[in-house]
């Protein structure tokens, strides 16, 4: 029996009008070096777009991979890919694209 030892890499391509987002982590300490407890830090409502569903005749994406987006406080579906947590959002639920 032949066995392969090649690693299987998983990639997630969103379907429909969905966007895959990696949430920005909350700061763990201030610029002065003071540690911030998790209970106080809260969650950050922004993230980076990792992947976008393919365009269709009824929908053209307005965000692209690499965009930093403002996320709603609630919503999105949590998914784990290769041990990392990502969130799937419908593009119309994103609140905006943050510009530099």
BAMIRO-383147 format. One record per residue: x negated, y negated, z negated of N, C-alpha, C in turn. Coordinates in steps of 0.001 Angstrom, whole numbers, plus 500000, padded with zeros to 6 digits. Atoms other than C-alpha are relative to their C-alpha. Layout:
XYZXYZXYZ
...
//
This chain:
499159501183500000500000500000500000499118498759500000
500787501232499857498635496585501020500596498901499138
499547501120500825498852493686498555499224498760500386
500672501266499727498092490076499248499781499253498691
500286500762501200496473487888496630500102498502500262
499854501413499680497230484610498367501075499370499130
498969500647500824499082482145496115501155499520500858
498815500492499306502593481251497119500252498577499514
499759501393500359502963477487497160501443499657500286
498601500372499835506469476202496625500090498523500344
499698501385499672507681473033498271501507499899500100
498560500185499992511151471651497910500346498907500986
499522500979499019512758469902500884501465499730499677
498605500316500307515946468099499818500886500151501233
499016499865498926519068468729501886501086498947499834
498901500974500050522049466535502692499437498590499982
500462501384500130521506462926501616499252499832498679
500670499986501301519269463764498658498541499562500096
501371500481500133515948462394497463499386500695498782
500721499372501104513395464222495274499096498948499363
500697501076500710511950461895492604499222500567498820
500799499705501193509166462259490032500131498784499094
499801501111500940510148460118487021498673499501499458
501161500600500633507566457713485641500052500313498510
500053499648501428506460458819482167499966498735499157
500009501122500938507041456480479230498593499831499436
501321500286500567503953454796477799499857500685498646
500252499311501269502397456736474938499270499104499007
500633500958500897500464453777473553499998498621500640
500013501379499522500336450009473841498622499666500560
501291500428499471497560448086475567498976499817498889
500895500177501144496109447412472110499596501336499377
500377498688500490495915451170471469500901500574498923
499073499493501017498846451578469077500855501106500614
499216498873499501500536454967469529501489499737499830
498548500194500017504263454872470366500663501355499809
499298498721500190506428457686468934501001500242501140
499086499647498910508567459559471505501413499485499763
498638500440500315511789458596469684500189498527500352
499909501434499753511024454893470185499742499676501472
500422500297498633509510455076473676501168499997500982
498870499941499078512775456010475390499581500563501343
500362499501498683512903456976479026499943498837500980
500207501040499002511740454871481930500933500278501171
499043499815498912514307454306484663499394499656501358
500587500133498672511918454334487574499217501258500312
500724498815499577510179456992489583499485499831501407
500589500019498669508299457783492755500682501051500861
499369499078499054510013459353495774498935500970500501
500926498957499575508299462656496558500386500537501373
499509499472498723510470463907499429501402499476500260
498690500504499583513524462778501381500588500994500995
499334499107499051516081464899503233499855499454501412
500107500400498596515874464836507011501216499187500412
498907500822499484517951462238508818500955500863500821
499004499317499180521151463360510503500707498952500845
499290500976499160523501461770513007500904499087499174
499129500798500867525633460497510086499247499213498936
500744500612501095522828459364507768498546499775500394
501407500326499816519485457617508066499444499564498654
500532500353501320517353457474504903499458498567499971
500532501356500152516477454010503598498769499978499106
501217499893500792513705455230501263499087501029500648
500956499044499461510558457146502112499096500493498874
500918499454500998508042459269500226498980498936499613
500944500997500495505843457080498041500658498742499471
499280501170500514508494454405497352500230500145498498
499658500011501421508980453423493713501427499476499897
498580500324500028512706453376492979500500499818498574
499320500212501267514932452179490149501110501035499912
499063498891500144517005455080488809501140499635499062
498912500213500948520405455111487118499648500634498658
500298499471501328520382455789483380500368501474499885
499563498606500040522292459042483854500099500513501428
499829499398498686522518461462486737498729500666500486
501111499257499434520207463415488960499984501418499456
500112498598500405519611467134488816498543500328499768
501362499638500349516471468306487046499635501329500657
500523498762499419514415470907488929498524500112499645
501417499776500267511061472478488111499387500691501198
500737499431498879508616473169490914498552500123499557
501369499718500420505290474803490026499687499367498646
500214500472501351505715473774486380500202498502499790
499768501439500126506402470076487097501484499713500124
498584500343499963509781468446486503500241498866500988
499573500988499021511419466530489341501503499828499861
498561500238500023514903465094489837500501499797501421
499334500185498711517218465311492845501140499004499812
498952501019500031519414462253493444500598499873501389
499434500443498733521875461364496157499423498620500249
500655501277499724520273458420497906500886498818499616
499120501135500317523342456226497379500127499750498491
499969500252501440522978456638493577498747499272499513
501194500762500366519503455030493569500375498522499932
499601501397500222519707451429492311499197499010500844
500799500912499191516906449888494364498591500491500163
501413499715499766513349449991495655499207498862499380
500833501013500658510749448179493540498854499617500924
501061500524499140508342445970495481498852499478499155
501154500595500709504832444880494434499966498517500212
//
